[in-house]
């Protein structure tokens, strides 16, 4: 059995999983791999692909009658998954149901460079635990064609009170039959950074099935007021891209006020930004209020650009709909959507693309307001891409360095490392700005 500090490597190739591999059946669930063993701070258990190889776990033969299938059931703490591919997870129940590629109930776990595809299952379903990082993962072509069809999100995060500190960074979700990312019933703040969602709510043949929102950022359904979290969390979505989803690119989903949307780009969705909220009774729908929106960009919505936003009761700064701008194809280096599925870089980060990158000379350049994040020029550009630079997660190794060029420098850079590390920050002239020591992570510059 793996213990804290151990690394379990999976060699490349196809692993055909059988029903006899099911580790646990309880209630209506069949858990194939039951991962309850925990690491510790600084001594994670690592389940990694062998370097430069791709292990593929195929669950197409696991189809126990009348059970919901969970491929990887994770209750352990301080676990790091990296480089694994999961496919073929099945559904056999004909009424409302779901299966899952990964179900997370543990804390302090990292899900990195995972690919969940061509299944009938949700990619990652997080319902317990705090301080989890979902980094550079892909969920695509997931469609429950057995039951009602549309209950398959790419990523779902639905933790109760106490499940704080969960971050999605550099992930992609496309052709999932429900939503790309779903936060319904989430009771703590969740952060999305540099994530992409496209073509959700459709099959791969563009047949509409589920809800089809790129980012479903909140909501509590029919939850009684007495059972709502206090305070209501305000999720943050920044530098994210939403394209061609069936319904909304960014959707507030009847949330009770608030929410933060900074430097996002929404293109060719049914509605690019739908900020529909509810009053405190969680019954009465109302135009979005208390919402902070800065430097957001939208273009070519199929129905309408912005719906259900109470502008006087929100905090709006330099969004495309505030600035009386005319947006057209010439404002972008490319409108070629095929770039969205380009291969990731060798470190797992998002591909460098020209799609939706702002063209030189566009009136979208430098039109944003300082939102506390790095930018080039006199001000941030509108949308998720800053012209002149391509930003994203950077993978650093021991004794390595990276050059950052924010203007100005902010205390919002998160550095993570396995175990203890030392860091030094210099300006371009070599003057010391900050140095220190940390364990596992540090906010640099604060």
C-alpha positions in Angstrom: 0.0 0.0 0.0 1.2 3.5 -0.9 2.1 5.8 2.0 2.8 9.5 2.4 5.8 10.5 0.2 5.4 7.5 -2.1 4.9 7.8 -5.9 3.0 5.2 -7.8 3.8 5.4 -11.5 1.5 4.0 -14.2 3.2 3.0 -17.4 1.7 4.0 -20.7 -0.9 1.9 -22.5 -4.5 0.8 -22.1 -5.8 -0.7 -18.8 -9.0 -2.5 -19.5 -10.9 -2.5 -16.2 -13.4 -5.3 -15.5 -16.4 -5.5 -13.2 -14.4 -7.9 -11.0 -12.2 -4.9 -10.2 -15.0 -3.1 -8.3 -13.6 -2.4 -4.8 -16.8 -1.4 -3.1 -20.6 -1.4 -3.5 -22.7 0.6 -1.2 -26.2 1.9 -1.6 -26.6 2.8 -5.3 -22.9 3.3 -6.0 -20.2 0.9 -7.3 -16.8 2.3 -6.6 -14.1 0.8 -8.8 -10.9 2.2 -7.3 -11.4 3.2 -3.6 -8.6 5.5 -2.6 -8.9 6.2 1.1 -5.2 6.2 2.0 -3.8 9.6 2.9 -0.5 11.4 2.6 0.5 14.3 4.8 1.6 17.9 4.3 4.9 17.8 2.4 4.5 14.0 1.9 1.7 13.5 -0.6 0.8 10.2 -2.1 1.4 10.6 -5.9 -0.5 8.6 -8.5 1.3 9.7 -11.7 1.7 8.7 -15.3 5.2 7.5 -15.9 7.2 10.4 -17.5 6.4 10.9 -21.2 3.8 8.1 -21.2 0.0 8.1 -21.2 -1.8 5.5 -19.1 -5.5 5.1 -20.3 -8.0 3.5 -17.9 -10.9 2.1 -19.9 -14.1 1.4 -17.9 -16.4 0.4 -20.8 -16.7 -3.2 -19.5 -17.7 -2.0 -16.0 -21.5 -1.9 -16.1 -23.1 -3.4 -12.9 -26.9 -3.5 -13.2 -28.7 -0.8 -11.2 -25.5 0.9 -9.8 -24.0 4.3 -10.4 -20.4 3.8 -11.4 -17.6 5.8 -9.9 -14.2 5.1 -11.5 -11.9 6.7 -8.9 -13.5 7.3 -5.4 -11.1 9.6 -3.5 -11.6 10.0 0.2 -7.9 10.3 1.1 -6.1 13.5 1.9 -2.9 15.0 0.4 -3.1 13.0 -2.8 -1.7 14.2 -6.2 -3.0 12.7 -9.4 -1.1 13.5 -12.6 -1.3 12.5 -16.2 -4.0 9.9 -16.1 -6.6 9.4 -18.8 -10.1 7.9 -18.0 -12.6 6.8 -20.6 -15.7 4.6 -21.1 -17.4 5.1 -17.7 -20.9 3.7 -18.1 -24.5 4.4 -17.1 -27.1 1.6 -17.0 -29.9 3.1 -14.9 -32.8 4.5 -17.1 -34.1 7.1 -14.7 -32.4 10.2 -13.3 -28.8 9.2 -12.4 -25.2 9.9 -12.9 -21.8 8.2 -13.0 -18.4 9.9 -12.3 -14.8 9.5 -13.5 -13.5 11.0 -10.3 -15.4 11.7 -7.1 -13.5 13.7 -4.5 -14.3 13.7 -0.8 -10.8 14.4 0.5 -8.9 17.7 1.2 -5.6 19.1 0.1 -5.7 17.0 -3.1 -4.2 18.0 -6.5 -5.8 16.8 -9.8 -3.3 17.7 -12.6 -3.2 16.9 -16.3 -6.1 14.5 -16.2 -8.2 13.7 -19.2 -11.8 12.4 -18.8 -13.4 11.8 -22.1 -15.8 9.7 -24.2 -17.8 8.5 -21.2 -21.3 8.7 -19.9 -19.9 10.2 -16.7 -19.1 13.6 -15.1 -15.4 14.3 -15.4 -14.6 15.4 -11.8 -17.4 15.5 -9.2 -16.2 17.3 -6.0 -18.7 17.0 -3.1 -16.4 17.2 0.0 -13.1 18.6 1.1 -11.2 21.8 1.0 -8.0 23.3 -0.6 -8.1 21.3 -3.8 -6.4 22.4 -7.0 -7.7 21.2 -10.3 -4.9 22.1 -12.7 -4.7 21.7 -16.5 -7.4 19.0 -16.7 -9.6 18.2 -19.7 -13.2 16.8 -19.7 -14.8 16.3 -23.1 -17.2 14.2 -25.2 -19.1 13.0 -22.1 -22.7 12.2 -22.8 -25.2 10.0 -20.9 -27.0 8.4 -23.9 -28.6 5.7 -21.6 -30.9 7.6 -19.3 -32.1 11.2 -19.7 -29.0 12.4 -21.5 -28.2 15.8 -20.1 -26.9 15.2 -16.5 -23.2 15.1 -17.4 -21.0 18.1 -16.5 -17.4 18.4 -17.3 -16.5 19.5 -13.7 -18.8 19.9 -10.7 -18.0 21.4 -7.4 -20.7 21.1 -4.7 -19.1 21.1 -1.3 -20.8 21.9 2.0 -19.7 24.6 4.5 -16.1 24.2 5.3 -15.1 23.0 1.9 -13.2 26.2 1.1 -10.1 27.0 -1.0 -11.0 25.1 -4.2 -9.5 26.4 -7.4 -9.8 25.4 -11.1 -6.9 26.6 -13.1 -6.1 26.0 -16.8 -8.9 23.4 -17.3 -11.0 22.8 -20.5 -14.5 21.4 -20.8 -16.1 20.7 -24.1 -19.0 18.6 -25.6 -20.2 17.7 -22.1 -23.9 17.1 -22.4 -24.9 19.4 -19.5 -22.6 22.2 -18.3 -18.9 22.8 -18.6 -18.4 23.8 -15.0 -21.3 23.6 -12.4 -21.3 25.2 -8.9 -25.0 24.6 -8.0 -25.3 24.1 -4.2 -21.7 25.0 -3.6 -21.5 26.6 -0.1 -18.0 28.0 -0.2 -16.2 30.4 -2.7 -14.7 28.7 -5.7 -12.2 30.3 -8.0 -11.9 29.8 -11.8 -8.7 31.0 -13.5 -7.8 30.7 -17.1 -10.3 28.0 -17.8 -12.1 27.3 -21.2 -15.6 26.0 -21.8 -17.0 25.4 -25.3 -19.8 23.4 -27.0 -21.3 22.2 -23.8 -25.0 21.1 -23.8 -24.4 19.4 -27.1 -23.4 16.0 -28.4 -20.4 15.9 -30.7 -22.9 16.2 -33.6 -24.3 19.4 -32.1 -27.6 17.9 -31.0 -28.9 19.8 -27.9 -29.3 17.7 -24.8 -28.7 19.3 -21.4 -28.5 22.8 -19.9 -25.4 23.8 -21.8 -23.8 26.6 -19.8 -20.1 27.2 -20.0 -19.7 28.4 -16.4 -22.7 27.8 -14.1 -21.5 29.9 -11.3 -23.8 29.3 -8.4 -27.4 28.7 -7.4 -29.2 26.6 -4.8 -32.2 25.2 -6.7 -35.2 24.7 -4.4 -33.1 24.6 -1.2 -35.2 26.1 1.8 -33.9 29.4 3.1 -33.1 27.7 6.5 -30.7 25.4 4.8 -28.8 28.0 2.7 -25.2 28.8 3.7 -24.5 31.9 5.7 -23.0 33.9 4.2 -23.8 33.1 0.6 -20.5 32.6 -1.2 -19.4 34.8 -4.0 -17.5 32.9 -6.7 -14.8 34.4 -8.8 -14.4 33.8 -12.5 -11.4 35.5 -14.2 -9.5 35.3 -17.4 -11.8 32.5 -18.6 -13.1 31.8 -22.1 -16.5 30.5 -23.1 -17.4 29.7 -26.7 -20.5 28.2 -28.5 -22.2 26.8 -25.5 -25.9 25.9 -25.9 -27.2 28.3 -23.4 -25.1 30.9 -21.5 -21.4 31.5 -21.6 -21.4 32.7 -18.0 -24.5 32.1 -15.9 -25.4 33.1 -12.4 -28.0 30.4 -12.1 -30.5 32.1 -9.8 -27.8 32.8 -7.2 -28.6 35.1 -4.3 -26.7 38.2 -5.5 -23.1 38.9 -5.9 -20.3 37.2 -7.8 -17.0 38.4 -9.4 -16.3 38.3 -13.1 -13.0 39.8 -14.3 -11.4 39.8 -17.8 -13.5 37.0 -19.3 -14.3 36.5 -23.0 -17.7 35.1 -24.2 -18.2 34.3 -27.9 -21.2 32.8 -29.8 -23.0 31.5 -26.8 -26.8 31.5 -26.7 -26.5 34.4 -24.2 -22.9 35.6 -23.5 -23.6 36.8 -19.9 -26.7 35.8 -18.0 -26.6 37.2 -14.5 -30.0 36.0 -13.3 -30.2 36.1 -9.5 -32.8 35.5 -6.7 -33.9 37.4 -3.7 -33.1 36.1 -0.2 -36.2 33.9 -0.3 -34.5 31.7 -2.9 -37.7 31.7 -4.9 -38.1 35.1 -6.5 -36.0 35.5 -9.6 -34.6 39.0 -10.2 -32.0 40.7 -12.4 -28.5 40.2 -11.1 -27.5 42.6 -8.3 -24.3 43.1 -6.3 -22.3 41.6 -9.1 -18.8 42.9 -9.8 -17.8 42.8 -13.5 -14.6 44.3 -14.8 -13.0 44.2 -18.3 -15.3 41.5 -19.7 -15.7 41.0 -23.4 -18.4 39.4 -25.5 -19.0 39.0 -29.2 -21.6 37.4 -31.5 -24.0 36.0 -29.0 -26.7 34.0 -30.8 -29.5 35.5 -28.8 -28.4 38.4 -26.6 -25.1 39.7 -25.2 -26.2 40.4 -21.6 -29.3 39.3 -19.9 -30.8 39.8 -16.4 -28.3 42.3 -15.1 -29.4 45.2 -12.9 -26.7 47.7 -13.8 -27.5 50.3 -11.2 -27.3 47.7 -8.4 -24.1 46.1 -9.6 -20.5 47.2 -9.8 -19.5 47.5 -13.4 -16.2 48.7 -14.7 -15.0 49.0 -18.3 -16.9 46.0 -19.7 -17.5 46.0 -23.4 -21.2 46.8 -22.8 -20.2 49.9 -20.7 -17.9 51.5 -23.2 -20.0 52.0 -26.3 -17.6 49.9 -28.4 -18.2 48.2 -31.7 -16.6 44.8 -31.8 -15.9 42.9 -35.1 -13.7 40.2 -36.4 -10.9 42.6 -37.2 -10.4 43.2 -33.4 -9.0 39.6 -33.1 -5.9 37.9 -34.5 -8.1 34.9 -35.3 -11.7 33.7 -34.9 -10.7 30.1 -35.8 -12.4 28.0 -33.1 -10.6 24.8 -34.1 -7.6 26.1 -32.1 -9.5 25.4 -28.9 -8.8 21.7 -29.0 -5.1 22.1 -29.8 -2.7 19.9 -27.9 -1.5 21.1 -24.6 2.1 22.1 -24.0 4.5 19.6 -22.7 4.1 20.9 -19.1 0.3 20.5 -19.4 -0.6 24.1 -19.7 -3.0 25.5 -22.2 -1.9 25.7 -25.8 -0.8 29.1 -27.2 -3.5 30.2 -29.6 -4.4 33.3 -31.6 -8.1 32.7 -31.3 -9.8 35.7 -29.5 -6.4 37.3 -28.9 -6.8 41.1 -29.3 -5.2 42.4 -32.5 -2.7 45.3 -32.4 -4.5 48.6 -32.9 -7.9 47.3 -31.7 -9.9 49.7 -29.5 -10.1 46.8 -27.1 -6.5 47.2 -26.1 -5.8 49.0 -22.8 -9.5 49.7 -22.3 -9.8 47.9 -19.0 -9.6 49.1 -15.5 -6.8 48.0 -13.1 -8.4 44.9 -11.4 -5.3 44.0 -9.3 -3.8 41.5 -11.8 -0.8 41.8 -14.2 -1.2 43.7 -17.5 0.8 45.4 -20.2 0.6 49.0 -21.3 -1.6 51.7 -19.8 -4.4 49.4 -18.7 -5.6 45.8 -19.1 -7.1 44.8 -22.4 -10.7 43.6 -22.4 -11.3 39.9 -22.3 -9.3 36.9 -21.2 -6.1 37.4 -23.2 -3.7 40.2 -22.6 -2.1 41.4 -25.9 1.7 41.2 -26.1 1.9 38.3 -23.7 0.4 34.8 -23.1 -0.2 34.1 -19.5 -1.0 30.9 -17.6 0.3 28.3 -15.2 4.1 28.0 -15.2 5.8 24.8 -14.1 9.0 25.5 -12.2 11.7 23.1 -11.0 14.4 23.4 -8.4 16.8 26.3 -9.0 14.7 27.6 -11.9 13.4 31.1 -12.6 10.7 32.8 -14.5 10.4 36.4 -15.7 7.1 38.2 -14.9 6.2 41.5 -16.5 3.2 42.9 -14.7 2.5 46.6 -14.5 2.6 47.2 -11.6 3.6 44.2 -9.4 0.8 42.8 -7.3 0.5 40.5 -4.3 -1.6 38.0 -6.2 1.0 35.5 -7.5 0.5 32.0 -6.0 3.6 29.8 -6.0 3.3 26.2 -5.1 5.9 23.5 -4.6 6.1 20.1 -3.1 7.6 20.6 0.4 9.8 23.5 1.5 11.2 26.1 -0.9 12.9 29.4 -1.0 12.1 32.2 -3.3 13.6 35.5 -4.4 11.9 38.3 -6.4 14.0 40.9 -8.2 12.9 43.8 -10.4 14.3 44.2 -14.0 17.3 46.2 -12.6 18.2 43.5 -10.1 16.9 45.2 -7.0 15.5 42.8 -4.4 11.7 43.1 -4.0 11.1 40.2 -1.7 12.5 36.9 -0.5 11.5 34.2 1.9 10.8 30.6 2.7 7.6 28.6 2.5 6.1 25.1 2.6 3.9 23.9 -0.2 2.6 27.3 -1.2 3.1 31.1 -0.8 1.4 34.2 -2.0 4.3 36.2 -3.4 4.6 39.9 -3.1 2.2 40.5 -0.2 
